[in-house]
Amino acid sequence: MQSHARGHLVYAAGGVLSVHTEHGTWIVPANRVAWTPAGFTHRHRAHGDTDMRIVFLAPSLARLVPDRPAVFLASGLAREVLLTLTGPSGDDAAPGHSRAARTRLLRVLVDELREAHEQPLHLPEPRDDRLQAIARMLRETPADNSTLAELGRTVGAGTRTLSRLFRNELGMTFYEWRTQLRIHHALVLLADGHDTVRTAHACGWSNPSSFIAAFTAVIGTTPGRYRAGGRSGPR
């Protein structure tokens, strides 16, 4: 795990990135931007044929974006600025641009992010021991279709208690949390080249059309279109 003194943006030009913190995991599909403020201990993990671009923000600009990790959909302008600010190697450099030009580009980028919609791609991390045990089981086997009652018997807690804990700790129902976990797993599988039907079954959907509907509701496009676009990479 690492913590940067400056907040930073990571743009997934290709592939899928996951950002892990003690507060949970943010999944960053292609053409999204992950923001991690200074002081947040975290680690990145790349999946598939990745092309990640990193840009650091000075405190004067960082205060204009959320004070917590977030994921944004990159507008066309934001994408071009991010690619301009970073070289082909993905480092924080803008060949051929002066410091003043970089500053102007960074201001444009921050303005674009302030106008962008945050993506619902956060999977909160439970604190309660029983929820943590359930989370471990489902991460290991995302296709597990056990009910909350069945999982509760494994960890020694009733459905009512677990339902309350999911709402109070994670701000979502068990089924919402499990769907989010499955979408995260699906993005990784698609980045690794799996097709829609195989991904649907591996993530617990017996009917591919149900998977397509759930995926589209969260990501904004179908798995097939996402897979085709996400593997094409940047210009």
C-alpha positions in Angstrom: 0.0 0.0 0.0 1.2 3.5 -0.7 0.2 7.1 0.1 1.2 10.1 -2.1 1.8 13.5 -0.7 -0.1 14.9 -3.6 -3.5 13.8 -4.8 -3.4 12.1 -8.2 -5.6 11.2 -11.1 -5.2 7.9 -13.0 -6.8 7.6 -16.4 -7.6 4.1 -17.8 -6.9 4.7 -21.5 -7.2 0.9 -21.9 -7.8 -2.1 -19.7 -9.3 -2.0 -16.1 -7.8 -0.5 -13.0 -8.8 -1.3 -9.4 -8.0 1.1 -6.6 -8.0 -0.5 -3.1 -8.2 1.5 0.1 -9.3 0.7 3.7 -12.7 2.2 2.8 -13.3 -0.1 -0.1 -12.5 -0.7 -3.8 -13.0 1.5 -6.8 -13.1 -0.1 -10.2 -11.9 2.0 -13.1 -13.0 0.8 -16.5 -11.6 2.2 -19.7 -12.2 5.9 -20.4 -12.7 6.6 -16.7 -10.6 8.7 -14.3 -9.9 7.7 -10.7 -9.2 10.4 -8.2 -7.3 9.6 -5.0 -6.7 12.5 -2.6 -3.4 13.0 -0.8 -3.1 10.9 2.4 -5.3 8.0 1.3 -3.3 4.8 1.7 -4.0 2.7 -1.4 -2.8 0.3 -4.0 -3.5 0.0 -7.7 -4.0 -3.2 -9.6 -4.2 -3.3 -13.4 -6.2 -6.0 -15.4 -6.1 -6.8 -19.1 -4.2 -4.9 -21.7 -3.7 -1.8 -19.7 -2.7 1.8 -20.5 -2.8 3.9 -17.4 -1.9 7.6 -17.3 -1.1 9.4 -14.0 -1.4 13.1 -13.3 -0.7 14.7 -10.0 -2.6 17.7 -8.7 -1.2 20.5 -6.5 -3.2 21.3 -3.4 -4.7 24.5 -5.0 -6.3 22.3 -7.7 -7.0 19.3 -5.5 -9.3 21.3 -3.2 -11.6 21.8 -6.2 -12.4 18.1 -6.5 -13.8 15.7 -3.8 -11.9 15.1 -0.6 -12.4 11.3 -1.0 -11.6 8.8 -3.8 -14.0 9.0 -6.7 -14.3 7.7 -10.3 -15.4 10.0 -13.2 -16.4 9.3 -16.8 -13.8 11.1 -18.9 -15.3 13.6 -21.4 -13.7 13.9 -24.8 -11.9 17.1 -23.8 -10.7 15.5 -20.5 -9.4 12.5 -22.3 -7.4 14.6 -24.8 -5.9 16.7 -21.9 -4.9 13.6 -20.0 -3.2 12.1 -23.0 -1.5 15.4 -23.7 -0.3 15.7 -20.1 1.2 12.3 -20.1 3.7 10.7 -22.5 3.3 7.3 -24.1 4.9 5.7 -21.0 2.1 7.1 -18.8 4.3 9.3 -16.7 3.5 12.8 -15.4 5.1 14.7 -18.2 4.0 16.9 -21.1 6.8 16.9 -23.7 7.0 20.2 -25.5 4.8 22.1 -23.1 6.0 24.8 -20.7 5.1 24.8 -17.1 2.6 27.6 -17.7 0.9 25.5 -20.5 0.8 22.5 -18.2 -0.9 24.6 -15.5 -3.5 25.8 -17.9 -4.2 22.2 -19.1 -4.5 21.0 -15.5 -7.1 23.7 -14.8 -9.1 22.7 -17.9 -8.9 19.1 -16.7 -10.2 19.9 -13.2 -13.0 22.0 -14.7 -14.0 19.0 -16.8 -14.0 16.7 -13.8 -16.1 19.1 -11.7 -18.7 19.0 -14.5 -18.5 15.2 -14.9 -20.9 12.7 -13.2 -19.3 10.4 -10.6 -19.5 6.8 -11.6 -21.3 4.3 -9.2 -18.2 2.1 -9.1 -17.4 2.0 -5.4 -17.5 -1.3 -3.5 -17.5 -0.4 0.2 -15.3 -2.4 2.6 -17.3 -3.9 5.6 -15.9 -3.5 9.1 -18.1 -6.1 11.0 -16.4 -9.5 11.2 -19.5 -11.3 10.0 -19.8 -9.1 6.9 -16.1 -9.4 6.2 -16.5 -13.2 6.3 -19.4 -13.0 3.8 -17.3 -10.6 1.6 -14.4 -13.0 1.5 -16.6 -15.9 0.5 -18.3 -13.9 -2.3 -15.0 -12.5 -3.6 -13.6 -16.0 -3.9 -16.7 -17.3 -5.6 -18.7 -14.4 -7.2 -21.1 -16.9 -8.8 -22.3 -18.1 -5.4 -26.1 -17.6 -5.4 -26.6 -18.4 -1.7 -29.3 -16.3 0.0 -28.4 -13.9 2.8 -30.1 -16.4 5.2 -27.8 -19.2 4.0 -24.7 -17.1 4.2 -25.9 -16.0 7.7 -26.0 -19.5 8.9 -22.4 -19.9 7.9 -21.2 -16.8 9.8 -23.6 -17.2 12.7 -25.9 -14.3 12.2 -29.6 -13.8 11.3 -30.9 -12.2 8.1 -32.4 -9.2 10.0 -29.0 -8.5 11.7 -27.0 -8.8 8.5 -29.5 -6.7 6.5 -29.2 -3.9 9.1 -25.4 -4.1 9.0 -25.3 -3.9 5.2 -27.4 -0.8 5.3 -25.7 0.9 8.2 -22.1 0.1 7.3 -22.2 0.0 3.6 -25.2 2.1 2.7 -26.7 -0.5 0.4 -28.6 -3.8 0.6 -26.9 -7.2 0.5 -28.2 -7.7 -3.1 -27.0 -4.3 -4.2 -23.5 -5.0 -2.7 -23.3 -8.4 -4.3 -24.3 -7.1 -7.7 -21.7 -4.4 -7.4 -19.1 -7.1 -6.6 -20.1 -9.1 -9.6 -19.9 -6.1 -11.9 -16.4 -5.5 -10.7 -15.5 -9.1 -11.4 -17.2 -8.9 -14.8 -15.1 -5.9 -15.8 -11.9 -7.8 -14.9 -13.0 -10.9 -16.9 -14.0 -8.8 -19.9 -10.6 -7.0 -19.8 -9.0 -10.4 -19.9 -10.8 -11.3 -23.1 -13.7 -13.4 -21.8 -17.0 -13.2 -23.8 -20.3 -12.0 -22.5 -21.9 -15.5 -21.9 -18.9 -16.9 -20.1 -18.6 -13.8 -18.0 -22.3 -13.8 -17.1 -22.1 -17.4 -15.8 -18.8 -16.8 -14.0 -20.4 -13.9 -12.1 -23.6 -15.7 -11.1 -26.1 -14.8 -13.8 -27.7 -17.9 -15.3 -29.3 -15.7 -18.0 -26.9 -13.5 -20.1 -29.7 -11.0 -20.8 -30.0 -10.3 -17.0 -26.3 -9.8 -16.8 -26.4 -7.4 -19.8 -29.2 -5.4 -18.2 -27.4 -5.2 -14.8 -24.0 -4.3 -16.4 -25.5 -1.6 -18.7 -27.3 0.0 -15.7 -24.0 0.5 -13.9 -21.5 1.0 -16.7 -23.7 2.7 -19.2 -23.1 0.4 -22.1 -23.5 -3.3 -22.9 -20.7 -5.8 -22.0 -20.1 -6.5 -25.7 -19.7 -2.8 -26.6 -17.6 -2.1 -23.5 -15.3 -5.1 -24.3 -14.8 -3.9 -27.9 -14.2 -0.3 -26.9 -12.2 -1.0 -23.8 -9.7 -3.2 -25.7 -9.1 -0.8 -28.5 -6.8 1.4 -26.4 -6.0 5.1 -26.9 -5.1 6.8 -30.2 
